């Protein structure tokens, strides 16, 4: 009789632990991303949010090395705008840490930059040294934002210019702190976003 009682106690304990684990499990739904000219807007919903201690938004450009770009606590419906749009492809995932100290990951979503088919940036003398020379064609007189990104999406240079209708020749002095390597040049006039890669020697 004592053995039966012990066995029943073990079964009850296992069932209780399984139920507790199920109650501690949070669910991610509607995890998606919408790419715009200025940012990648992520949205998602956490079901059973009371089980969540905190969670992180992670970003990668190669699908292997992910780094934390934001940490959230509380609420159920989430939105996050990531301005790292310099890379051709960016991957995101969520890491959730439950109050039971167990963590798990969401599925990975992929965002590809919206490059226009008539991308007409032409970099002169690539690789470049201390100055970046390039030209591009504009359909009208307008303001445009010029940015230089690292391949990880970090903005290293940001300047607003006035472009003329037709061909525009632009010169950007490069900081001596800019290490040799590959970078992404972006021109954005809020209607068309164009990018081109260049190498600094």
Secondary structure, 3 states (H helix, E strand, C coil): CHHHHHHHHHHHHHHHHHHHHHHCCCEEEEEEEEECCCCEEEEEEEECHHHEEEEEEEEECCCCCCEEEEEECCCCEEEEEECCCCCCEEEEEEEEEECCCCEEECCCEEEECCCCCCCCCEEECCCECCEEEEEEEECCCEEEEEEEECCCCCEEEEEEEEECCEEEEEEEECCCCCCCEEEEEEEECCCCEEEEEEEEC
